[in-house]
Amino acid sequence: MSLALMLVALLAAVGVLGLGVWVMGRFVPGDGEVPPGVPRPAVPEPGAPVGGYTLVRAADGGDAAEADVPVPARTVARVRELLALGREIEAVRVLRDAAGMDERRARETVDRLRDPRRP
């Protein structure tokens, strides 16, 4: 008897959840639907700090799998500080350890961070 009661309770719970999903689908607009007159949320520019991290683009325009590497903003600041002091090898080491990059990619990224035109 208790097994039958548990199955009925399970079916009732699935029914209630299904009904809730259906109701929400009918009354709440989806991702692509924005009512007229409502502004879309701003999307941050690539390379802009997001949540304390900066996306660093691959130096050679590599494939999508390695296009963006999250690097903490504090690490980027430290790397730029080391570059200003002329300590490039230490800057590469700091970036490699913080972002988990290999030596080549860390060196290319440090070369890109040295460019003063980059934000």
N, C-alpha and C positions, 0 to 999 in steps of 0.2 A: 504494500500500500504506500509506503514512504517513497519508493522509487517512482511510482506513478505520479505522486504529488510533486516530486522534484522535477519530473519531465514537464508537467503542466506549468509549473512556475518558470521553468526555463523557456518554454514556448511563449508564455505571457511576457517575459522580459524581452525576448527577441521581437515580439510584436510591438511592444511599447517603443523600443529603440527604433525600429523600422518606421513607425508612425512619426516619431520625432524627426527623423532624417527627412522624411517626405515633406513634413510641414515646413521645416527649415529651408528645404530646397524650393518650396513654392513662394516663400515670403522674403527670404534674404537673397539679395543679388549675388551672383557668383563672381569669380575673379575678373572675368572679362567684361562684366556688365557694370557700368558706372552711370548712375542717373544723370540726366542733363543738368548742367549748372554746378556740379560737384567737381572741384579740382582734383586731379590725380595726385597722389603723393609724389614728392620729389625723389628721384633716384640719384644717389651720390655718383659723382664722376669717378671714373677709374683712377686709382692712385690717391683718392681722397681718404683720409683716415676714417675708418669705420669701426666703432667699438674698441678703440685703442689699438687697432691694427691698421697697417698700410699695405695695400696690394702693390707688389713690385712686379712689373711686367718683365717677361723674359727679354734679355738683351738682344738675342738673335731672332726674335719673333718666332720662337719655337711653337710646337704644336699646342693644342688647347689643354692637354693634360698638365703641361708645365707652364702655362701662360701666366698665371697669377700665383704668387707664393705669399701667404700671409706672414708679415713680419711685424712684430710689435713696434709701435711708434717710438718707444723708448730706445729700442735697438737701432732703428734708423737714425735717431738723433745721436746716439753714441758713435755709430759708424761715421757720420758726418763730422763729429767732433774729432775723431781719430784722424780722419783725412785732413782736417784743418791743421792738425799737429804734424802731418807728414808721416804718420804711422800706418801705411797702407796694409802691410802684412797683418798687423794686429786687427785692423778693420775687417779684413777678409776672414780672419779666424773668428771674430765675434759674430759676424753675419752667418758664417757657416754653422756655428754651434747653435745660434738662436733659431735659425730657420730650417735646419736639417738639410742644407744644400750640400752638393758636392763642391769640390775646390774650384772647378771651372766656372760653374754657375755663380758661386759666391764672388769670384774675381770679376766676372762680367757685370754683376749687379753693383759691386763697389765702383767699377768704372762708370756705370750709369749714374750712380749717386753723386759722383764727383762733379758731374755737370751742373753748373750753377743755375741753368735755366729750368731745371726740373724742380717742381714744388716740393 
